[in-house]
Amino acid sequence: MFEKFTWINEPKRWKLTETACSMITDAKTDFWRKTHYGFIRDNGHFFYTEIFGKFEIKIKISGSYRDLYDQAGIMLRQDEKNWLKTGIEYVHGQQQVSAVVTREFSDWSVSPYVGNPAHLWLKLTRENDFVEIQYASDDRNYELLRIAYMPPSDSIFVGLMAASPDGEGFEVSFSQMQITQDGLSG
């Protein structure tokens, strides 16, 4: 499943099985550009592959979030100035379903994931100039979080993202990933 994946900012501790990737994030890692905080960080962990054309990616994420802004999810990345990350972000003791869209400047939106459940399912669909972000607790009843603009391109880097902007690191597992492209699953 992960044979064509590679790292941007490989964490010190991670492992793969045939069906899952788990890691412990390194301290003080993040993806962010300028807005509000005034800094650029591009040192979060991103385990990715290149995908051409329209696609859907779906994955189950389970994390031991504990420190402010601990985060894990899916990232789509054209380059360091054009990317999207979405998943869980831990804010003031509450898991939030989060999305950050960056086109030179980052924005941020969150929605409480009530009860701090053990896992989150994410499903992203990319077509032409947009990405549809959906989430669920059960891989059946998906809710729309956001439709975001993503500049059209022939290909894009797609994969697993995790970071600990303020914390010392946490453990996260990504499992049951499915990528569907042009009617084919892989």
Secondary structure as GFF3:
##gff-version 3
##sequence-region A 1 186
A	DSSP	beta_strand	6	8	.	.	.	ID=ss1
A	DSSP	beta_strand	13	16	.	.	.	ID=ss2
A	DSSP	beta_strand	20	24	.	.	.	ID=ss3
A	DSSP	beta_strand	31	33	.	.	.	ID=ss4
A	DSSP	beta_strand	40	42	.	.	.	ID=ss5
A	DSSP	beta_strand	45	52	.	.	.	ID=ss6
A	DSSP	beta_strand	55	63	.	.	.	ID=ss7
A	DSSP	beta_strand	71	79	.	.	.	ID=ss8
A	DSSP	beta_strand	82	91	.	.	.	ID=ss9
A	DSSP	beta_strand	94	103	.	.	.	ID=ss10
A	DSSP	beta_strand	109	112	.	.	.	ID=ss11
A	DSSP	beta_strand	120	127	.	.	.	ID=ss12
A	DSSP	beta_strand	130	136	.	.	.	ID=ss13
A	DSSP	beta_strand	143	149	.	.	.	ID=ss14
A	DSSP	beta_strand	155	163	.	.	.	ID=ss15
A	DSSP	beta_strand	171	181	.	.	.	ID=ss16
A	DSSP	beta_strand	184	185	.	.	.	ID=ss17
###
